[in-house]
Amino acid sequence: MRRFNAPKDKRYIWSKMENKDMKNRPPLTEKVLVSTDTKQALMSIKGPGERYGDVIARVLRDRKREDFIAHLDRIAREGDFVPLDSDPEYLALKEEMHRASGHRKTGAAVH
């Protein structure tokens, strides 16, 4: 019977856990140098099992979402809009949808 010493056992178990988690993650390719303050800020928002790359990706995704919402807000504030009811093509589609929904209510059930 072969015995493993404790540190080696822990490393083996940890590496197995890492390999399992790494299958769902893209491979690491770069190092990013950050200040101590930035690293502390990343540590404060890092969740269990998250890598710093995961945190950065989440922050970037949130930033893109915020930028897109700000863009939509700016369009809503400053844009010139035409009422849809003044568009003949839209009115025709609306009427067709209304007729189709009326047929569904009076027609036979679809199985």
C-alpha positions as CSV (number, residue, x, y, z in Angstrom):
1,M,0.0,0.0,0.0
2,R,1.4,3.4,-1.0
3,R,1.1,6.3,1.4
4,F,0.9,9.9,0.4
5,N,2.1,12.6,2.6
6,A,-0.4,15.3,3.5
7,P,0.9,18.2,1.4
8,K,1.0,16.1,-1.7
9,D,-2.5,14.8,-1.1
10,K,-3.9,18.3,-0.8
11,R,-2.1,19.4,-4.0
12,Y,-3.5,16.4,-5.8
13,I,-7.0,17.0,-4.7
14,W,-6.7,20.7,-5.4
15,S,-5.4,20.0,-8.9
16,K,-8.2,17.7,-9.6
17,M,-10.7,20.3,-8.5
18,E,-9.0,23.0,-10.6
19,N,-9.0,20.7,-13.7
20,K,-12.7,20.1,-13.3
21,D,-13.4,23.9,-13.0
22,M,-11.0,24.8,-15.8
23,K,-13.0,22.8,-18.4
24,N,-15.7,25.5,-18.4
25,R,-13.2,28.4,-18.5
26,P,-11.2,29.8,-21.4
27,P,-7.4,29.2,-21.0
28,L,-5.3,31.9,-19.4
29,T,-3.1,33.7,-21.9
30,E,-1.9,37.0,-20.3
31,K,-0.7,38.6,-17.1
32,V,-2.1,41.9,-16.2
33,L,-0.1,44.1,-13.8
34,V,-2.2,46.1,-11.4
35,S,-1.5,48.3,-8.4
36,T,-1.9,47.1,-4.9
37,D,-5.1,49.2,-4.5
38,T,-6.6,47.8,-7.7
39,K,-5.8,44.2,-6.5
40,Q,-7.5,44.9,-3.2
41,A,-10.5,46.3,-5.0
42,L,-10.7,43.1,-7.2
43,M,-10.3,40.9,-4.1
44,S,-13.2,42.7,-2.5
45,I,-15.6,41.9,-5.3
46,K,-14.2,38.4,-6.2
47,G,-16.6,35.6,-5.5
48,P,-15.7,32.1,-4.3
49,G,-14.0,30.1,-7.0
50,E,-13.6,33.1,-9.3
51,R,-10.3,34.0,-10.9
52,Y,-9.3,37.6,-11.3
53,G,-9.9,37.2,-15.0
54,D,-13.5,36.3,-14.2
55,V,-13.9,39.4,-12.1
56,I,-12.4,41.6,-14.8
57,A,-14.7,40.0,-17.4
58,R,-17.7,40.6,-15.1
59,V,-16.8,44.2,-14.6
60,L,-16.3,44.8,-18.3
61,R,-19.7,43.1,-19.1
62,D,-21.4,45.3,-16.5
63,R,-19.7,48.4,-18.0
64,K,-20.8,47.5,-21.5
65,R,-24.4,47.1,-20.3
66,E,-24.2,50.4,-18.5
67,D,-22.8,52.1,-21.6
68,F,-25.5,50.6,-23.8
69,I,-28.3,51.7,-21.4
70,A,-26.7,55.2,-21.3
71,H,-26.7,55.2,-25.1
72,L,-30.4,54.3,-25.2
73,D,-31.2,56.9,-22.6
74,R,-29.4,59.5,-24.7
75,I,-31.4,58.5,-27.8
76,A,-34.6,58.7,-25.9
77,R,-33.8,62.1,-24.6
78,E,-32.4,63.7,-27.8
79,G,-33.8,61.6,-30.6
80,D,-36.5,62.6,-33.0
81,F,-39.3,60.0,-33.1
82,V,-42.1,59.4,-35.5
83,P,-45.3,57.8,-34.1
84,L,-45.7,54.3,-35.4
85,D,-49.4,54.8,-36.1
86,S,-48.4,57.3,-38.9
87,D,-46.5,54.5,-40.8
88,P,-48.8,52.6,-43.2
89,E,-46.7,49.5,-43.2
90,Y,-46.9,49.3,-39.4
91,L,-50.6,49.9,-39.5
92,A,-51.1,47.0,-42.0
93,L,-49.0,44.7,-39.8
94,K,-51.0,45.7,-36.8
95,E,-54.3,45.1,-38.5
96,E,-53.1,41.7,-39.7
97,M,-52.0,40.7,-36.2
98,H,-55.4,41.9,-34.9
99,R,-57.3,39.8,-37.4
100,A,-55.0,36.7,-36.7
101,S,-55.6,37.0,-33.0
102,G,-59.4,37.2,-33.6
103,H,-59.3,34.0,-35.7
104,R,-57.4,32.2,-32.9
105,K,-60.0,33.0,-30.3
106,T,-62.9,31.8,-32.5
107,G,-61.2,28.9,-34.2
108,A,-60.8,25.3,-33.1
109,A,-58.1,24.3,-30.6
110,V,-54.8,23.2,-32.1
111,H,-53.3,19.9,-30.8
